[in-house]
Amino acid sequence: MKRHVAALFSNGKIKLIEDTVPPLTKGMVRIKTICSLVSPGSELKGWDALAKQRINPETEVSQKKFGYSVTGIIDAVGENVSSRLKVGLRVAAIGAGYAQHSDYVVVPQNLCFEVPKNVKSSDASYAMLIATALQVLRRAKPEIGEYYLVCGLGIVGLLTAKLLQLNGCKVLGIDNHSTRVELAKRWGIDQVVLDSDLDYDKKLDSFTEKEGFDGAVLAFGGRADGPLDRIVKHMRLCPDSHRTGNIVVVGWPVFSYKGEIGNMNNINLLRSSRTGAGYHDPEWEISDRDYPEVFVRWTTRKNVKFCLQLLESGKIDVSSLTTNFISLMNVEQEIDKCIEHPENMLGVIFENR
């Protein structure tokens, strides 16, 4: 059985290629996709980076299939698949190497989740990135009333900021794109500051009433030495002159801290780049069982299910984050038009139409 799948070429082009649908082995589910969400940060290193890549096209180009968050209809199930996953059921499916931008995907059953009836398929395709943002909170353990700073207002950064607000925190967001700053303001983030704002430090101090931030999140790619140094200077200051709090790193920022090392002595620097326990455990992914709740309270399965409930209740509205709908079958031509203005692109949905 053949399928069409979007491939990213090393010259920055995205084209549709044809290959064979993966086999329907034990514990796997085949899905005819409705749509999929592009994660610009982890998949493309950002829309800006992709646009720049196209300026100097290579003669020899390599290609790779990409994508990890789709919505679709179950087309067939393999051996030992749970009765909760029936042919014809609409599901959100996640997983790098599985839930690719394609008309057909084959995904482990523990990475497939029924979509609530009142949730749009395009919104459900955000499931993996909402769960990625939720895992940031699991790592940070924020408390109600705390001040949090989110540096980087891409999809994951915005979702993290919104979840922090739902958790009762006061959130200030920072980004170097004016369009993302304006979107964050419209989305109701407590305060948003442009990275180049001349009053940057004053606004951060004013936001916390000079108490400093209890926690912070780095949610962008590329070099992060400068942003990390600035964040540390605005964390809570202990009487012993040490800064304190949790800084969670999500995505792939690269940094080598160059500030005064004493400032980092009481700061917890945490990595978070998963959707919860179970993801990337092959045996868990294809099984119908979850880890014992008494030992692992929040697995990927529980996190994603909760994220879909947030969409169902309207507590998170991701539709306002979607800037472009692109036909998967005409992906090359339509993406070429959109990429002329990468600053206007955020949530991009590939539709199987």
C-alpha positions as CSV (number, residue, x, y, z in Angstrom):
1,M,0.0,0.0,0.0
2,K,1.4,3.4,-1.1
3,R,1.1,6.7,0.7
4,H,2.1,10.3,0.2
5,V,4.3,11.9,2.8
6,A,5.9,15.4,3.2
7,A,9.7,15.5,3.1
8,L,12.0,18.2,4.2
9,F,15.0,18.7,1.8
10,S,18.3,20.2,2.9
11,N,17.8,23.2,0.6
12,G,14.8,24.2,2.7
13,K,12.1,22.9,0.3
14,I,9.2,20.8,1.5
15,K,7.9,18.4,-1.1
16,L,5.5,15.5,-1.3
17,I,7.1,12.1,-1.9
18,E,5.7,8.6,-2.3
19,D,6.7,5.6,-0.2
20,T,5.1,2.5,1.3
21,V,2.8,2.6,4.3
22,P,4.6,1.0,7.3
23,P,3.4,-2.6,8.1
24,L,0.6,-3.0,10.6
25,T,2.4,-5.0,13.2
26,K,1.4,-6.1,16.8
27,G,0.1,-3.2,18.9
28,M,0.0,-0.7,15.9
29,V,-2.9,1.3,14.5
30,R,-3.2,2.5,10.9
31,I,-4.8,6.0,10.5
32,K,-6.1,7.9,7.5
33,T,-5.1,11.4,8.5
34,I,-7.3,14.4,8.4
35,C,-4.6,17.0,9.3
36,S,-1.3,17.4,11.1
37,L,0.4,20.2,12.9
38,V,3.9,21.4,11.9
39,S,6.1,22.1,14.9
40,P,8.4,24.8,13.5
41,G,10.9,24.8,16.3
42,S,11.9,21.1,16.6
43,E,11.0,20.0,13.1
44,L,12.3,23.0,11.0
45,K,14.5,25.0,13.5
46,G,12.0,27.8,12.9
47,W,10.2,29.3,9.9
48,D,12.8,32.1,9.7
49,A,15.6,29.6,9.5
50,L,13.8,27.6,6.8
51,A,13.3,30.8,4.8
52,K,17.1,31.7,5.1
53,Q,18.0,28.1,4.1
54,R,16.2,28.6,0.8
55,I,18.4,31.6,-0.2
56,N,21.5,29.4,-0.8
57,P,20.0,26.2,-2.4
58,E,22.3,23.2,-2.5
59,T,23.1,21.2,-5.6
60,E,23.0,17.9,-3.8
61,V,20.0,17.7,-1.5
62,S,19.1,15.1,1.2
63,Q,15.6,14.6,2.4
64,K,13.9,13.4,5.6
65,K,10.3,12.7,6.5
66,F,9.1,14.7,9.5
67,G,6.1,15.3,11.8
68,Y,4.8,13.9,15.1
69,S,1.2,15.1,15.8
70,V,-1.8,14.2,13.6
71,T,-5.5,13.8,13.8
72,G,-7.3,11.1,11.7
73,I,-9.7,8.2,11.4
74,I,-8.6,4.7,12.4
75,D,-8.4,2.7,9.1
76,A,-7.2,-0.7,10.5
77,V,-5.7,-2.2,13.7
78,G,-3.0,-4.7,14.3
79,E,-2.9,-7.7,16.6
80,N,-3.4,-7.1,20.4
81,V,-4.8,-3.6,19.9
82,S,-7.3,-2.5,22.6
83,S,-11.0,-2.5,22.0
84,R,-11.0,1.2,22.8
85,L,-9.4,1.8,19.4
86,K,-11.9,0.7,16.8
87,V,-12.0,1.2,13.0
88,G,-13.8,4.5,12.2
89,L,-12.8,6.2,15.5
90,R,-11.4,9.8,15.3
91,V,-8.1,10.0,17.1
92,A,-5.2,12.3,17.9
93,A,-1.9,10.4,17.4
94,I,1.6,11.5,18.3
95,G,5.2,10.3,18.0
96,A,8.3,11.2,16.1
97,G,8.8,8.6,13.3
98,Y,5.2,7.6,13.4
99,A,2.7,10.5,13.2
100,Q,4.3,12.1,10.2
101,H,2.8,14.6,7.7
102,S,1.3,11.9,5.5
103,D,-2.1,10.7,4.2
104,Y,-1.6,7.4,6.1
105,V,0.4,6.8,9.3
106,V,0.9,3.7,11.5
107,V,1.2,4.6,15.2
108,P,1.6,2.6,18.4
109,Q,-1.7,2.2,20.2
110,N,-0.5,3.9,23.4
111,L,0.2,7.0,21.4
112,C,-3.4,7.2,20.0
113,F,-6.2,9.0,21.8
114,E,-9.9,9.4,21.1
115,V,-10.8,13.0,20.2
116,P,-13.8,14.5,22.1
117,K,-16.8,15.2,19.8
118,N,-16.7,19.0,20.2
119,V,-13.0,19.4,19.5
120,K,-12.0,20.3,15.9
121,S,-9.6,18.0,14.2
122,S,-7.2,20.9,13.5
123,D,-7.2,21.8,17.3
124,A,-6.7,18.1,18.3
125,S,-3.5,18.0,16.1
126,Y,-1.9,20.3,18.8
127,A,-2.1,17.4,21.3
128,M,1.6,16.6,21.3
129,L,2.7,20.2,21.7
130,I,0.2,20.9,24.5
131,A,1.5,17.8,26.3
132,T,5.1,19.0,25.7
133,A,4.1,22.3,27.4
134,L,2.3,20.4,30.2
135,Q,5.4,18.4,30.9
136,V,7.3,21.7,31.5
137,L,4.9,22.3,34.4
138,R,5.4,18.8,35.7
139,R,9.1,19.5,35.8
140,A,8.9,23.0,37.2
141,K,6.2,22.3,39.9
142,P,4.9,25.9,40.0
143,E,2.8,27.1,42.9
144,I,-0.3,29.3,42.7
145,G,0.6,33.0,42.8
146,E,4.2,32.6,41.7
147,Y,5.8,34.8,39.1
148,Y,7.0,33.0,35.9
149,L,8.9,34.3,32.9
150,V,8.6,32.6,29.6
151,C,11.3,33.4,27.1
152,G,10.3,32.5,23.5
153,L,6.6,32.7,22.4
154,G,6.4,30.1,19.7
155,I,3.7,27.5,20.0
156,V,5.3,25.6,22.9
157,G,6.2,28.9,24.7
158,L,2.6,30.3,24.4
159,L,1.1,27.0,25.5
160,T,3.4,26.9,28.5
161,A,2.5,30.4,29.4
162,K,-1.3,29.7,29.2
163,L,-0.9,26.5,31.3
164,L,1.0,28.5,33.9
165,Q,-1.8,31.0,34.1
166,L,-4.3,28.1,34.5
167,N,-2.1,26.9,37.3
168,G,-2.6,30.3,39.0
169,C,0.7,31.9,38.1
170,K,1.4,35.4,37.0
171,V,3.2,35.2,33.6
172,L,5.4,37.6,31.6
173,G,6.4,36.5,28.1
174,I,9.4,37.7,26.0
175,D,10.0,37.3,22.3
176,N,12.0,39.0,19.6
177,H,9.2,38.9,17.1
178,S,6.7,41.7,17.3
179,T,4.0,39.6,15.6
180,R,4.3,36.9,18.3
181,V,4.3,39.5,21.0
182,E,1.1,40.9,19.7
183,L,-0.5,37.5,19.5
184,A,0.5,36.7,23.1
185,K,-1.2,40.0,24.2
186,R,-4.4,39.0,22.3
187,W,-4.2,35.6,23.9
188,G,-4.3,37.1,27.3
189,I,-0.8,36.5,28.6
190,D,-0.5,38.8,31.7
191,Q,2.3,40.9,30.2
192,V,4.5,40.6,27.1
193,V,7.8,42.4,26.4
194,L,9.7,42.7,23.1
195,D,13.3,41.4,23.6
196,S,14.7,44.7,22.2
197,D,12.5,46.9,24.4
198,L,14.7,49.6,25.9
199,D,12.8,49.3,29.2
200,Y,13.2,45.6,29.3
201,D,14.8,45.4,32.7
202,K,12.4,48.0,34.3
203,K,9.4,46.2,33.0
204,L,10.5,42.8,34.4
205,D,11.3,44.4,37.8
206,S,8.0,46.2,37.8
207,F,6.0,43.0,36.9
208,T,7.3,41.2,40.0
209,E,7.3,44.3,42.2
210,K,11.1,43.8,42.4
211,E,10.6,40.5,44.1
212,G,12.1,38.6,41.2
213,F,10.7,35.6,39.3
214,D,10.1,32.3,41.0
215,G,10.6,30.4,37.8
216,A,11.4,30.8,34.1
217,V,11.2,28.8,30.9
218,L,13.5,28.9,27.9
219,A,11.4,27.9,24.9
220,F,13.3,28.6,21.7
221,G,16.2,27.2,19.6
222,G,19.6,28.6,18.8
223,R,22.1,30.4,21.0
224,A,20.7,31.3,24.4
225,D,23.7,32.7,26.4
226,G,22.4,36.2,26.5
227,P,18.8,35.4,27.3
228,L,19.9,33.0,30.1
229,D,22.2,35.6,31.6
230,R,19.4,38.2,31.6
231,I,16.9,35.7,33.1
232,V,19.2,34.8,35.9
233,K,19.5,38.5,36.9
234,H,15.8,38.7,37.3
235,M,15.3,35.5,39.4
236,R,14.5,35.8,43.2
237,L,17.4,37.1,45.2
238,C,18.2,35.4,48.5
239,P,19.7,37.4,51.5
240,D,23.0,35.5,50.9
241,S,23.2,37.2,47.5
242,H,22.4,34.0,45.5
243,R,19.7,33.8,42.9
244,T,17.1,31.0,43.3
245,G,14.2,29.3,41.5
246,N,13.6,26.8,38.6
247,I,14.6,27.5,35.0
248,V,13.2,24.9,32.6
249,V,14.7,24.4,29.2
250,V,12.3,23.1,26.6
251,G,13.3,22.6,23.0
252,W,16.9,23.0,21.9
253,P,18.5,26.2,23.0
254,V,22.3,26.1,23.3
255,F,24.1,28.0,26.0
256,S,27.3,28.2,28.1
257,Y,26.5,30.3,31.1
258,K,28.9,33.3,31.1
259,G,27.5,35.3,34.0
260,E,28.7,35.3,37.6
261,I,28.7,31.6,38.5
262,G,27.7,32.5,42.0
263,N,24.4,33.7,40.7
264,M,23.6,30.1,39.6
265,N,24.4,28.4,42.8
266,N,20.8,28.0,44.1
267,I,19.1,27.8,40.7
268,N,17.7,24.5,39.4
269,L,18.3,24.1,35.7
270,L,15.9,21.5,34.3
271,R,15.5,19.9,30.9
272,S,12.1,19.0,29.6
273,S,11.7,17.7,26.0
274,R,9.1,14.9,26.3
275,T,5.4,14.5,26.7
276,G,5.7,12.4,29.9
277,A,6.8,8.9,30.9
278,G,6.4,6.2,28.3
279,Y,7.2,8.2,25.2
280,H,10.2,6.5,23.4
281,D,9.7,3.3,25.5
282,P,9.0,0.9,22.6
283,E,7.4,-1.8,24.8
284,W,5.2,0.7,26.5
285,E,4.1,2.4,23.2
286,I,2.8,-0.8,21.6
287,S,1.1,-2.1,24.7
288,D,-2.4,-1.3,26.0
289,R,-1.2,-1.0,29.6
290,D,0.1,2.1,31.4
291,Y,2.7,2.3,34.1
292,P,1.2,1.7,37.6
293,E,-0.3,5.0,38.7
294,V,0.9,4.5,42.3
295,F,4.5,4.8,40.9
296,V,4.0,7.0,37.8
297,R,1.2,9.5,38.3
298,W,1.5,11.4,35.0
299,T,2.5,9.3,31.9
300,T,2.3,10.4,28.3
301,R,-1.0,8.7,28.0
302,K,-2.5,10.6,31.0
303,N,-0.9,13.9,29.9
304,V,-2.3,13.8,26.4
305,K,-5.8,12.7,27.6
306,F,-5.8,15.6,30.0
307,C,-4.7,18.0,27.2
308,L,-7.7,16.9,25.0
309,Q,-10.0,17.5,28.0
310,L,-8.6,21.1,28.2
311,L,-9.5,21.6,24.6
312,E,-12.9,20.1,25.2
313,S,-13.6,22.4,28.1
314,G,-12.4,25.5,26.2
315,K,-9.8,26.3,28.8
316,I,-7.2,26.4,26.0
317,D,-8.2,27.7,22.6
318,V,-5.5,26.8,20.1
319,S,-7.4,27.9,17.0
320,S,-6.1,31.4,17.5
321,L,-2.6,30.1,17.2
322,T,-3.2,28.7,13.7
323,T,-2.0,31.0,11.0
324,N,-2.0,28.8,7.9
325,F,-4.0,25.9,6.5
326,I,-2.0,24.1,3.7
327,S,-3.1,21.2,1.5
328,L,-0.9,18.2,2.0
329,M,-1.3,17.2,-1.6
330,N,-0.3,20.6,-2.8
331,V,2.3,21.3,0.0
332,E,5.2,22.5,-2.2
333,Q,3.3,25.3,-4.0
334,E,1.3,26.4,-1.0
335,I,4.3,26.5,1.5
336,D,6.3,28.4,-1.1
337,K,3.8,31.2,-1.0
338,C,3.6,31.3,2.8
339,I,7.3,31.2,3.5
340,E,7.7,34.6,1.7
341,H,6.6,36.0,5.1
342,P,7.9,33.6,7.7
343,E,7.3,36.2,10.4
344,N,3.6,35.8,10.0
345,M,3.7,32.0,10.4
346,L,3.1,30.2,13.7
347,G,0.7,27.2,13.8
348,V,0.7,25.6,10.3
349,I,-1.8,22.8,9.7
350,F,-1.3,20.4,6.8
351,E,-4.8,19.2,5.7
352,N,-5.2,15.9,3.8
353,R,-7.6,17.2,1.2
